[in-house]
Amino acid sequence: MNDTSFASRDSSPDESPPLHIEVDHMRCVGNAMCLELAPGVFAHNHWRQSEVVDPEGDNLEDILEAAGNCPTSAISVSDAATGKVLFP
């Protein structure tokens, strides 16, 4: 499999929805912008590609900013409970 993905656990109504975050390794070039913007969520693997280590490691705003700043659009974010796409 060329993608890494991770879904977070259920959330309360006051929190962000549980997230499903994927990094497409066919696109990821290891720019590390996501690591700068959401360091609690993303880390580099030994190929210097980003992967999700904790989908609850940062707030939704930072996660969406990280996905939006990926130069190769390798990150997708959706609501794990409903499947609603949050990014792209």
Secondary structure as GFF3:
##gff-version 3
##sequence-region A 1 88
A	DSSP	beta_strand	3	7	.	.	.	ID=ss1
A	DSSP	beta_strand	19	24	.	.	.	ID=ss2
A	DSSP	alpha_helix	33	37	.	.	.	ID=ss3
A	DSSP	beta_strand	42	44	.	.	.	ID=ss4
A	DSSP	beta_strand	50	52	.	.	.	ID=ss5
A	DSSP	alpha_helix	60	68	.	.	.	ID=ss6
A	DSSP	beta_strand	75	79	.	.	.	ID=ss7
A	DSSP	beta_strand	85	87	.	.	.	ID=ss8
###
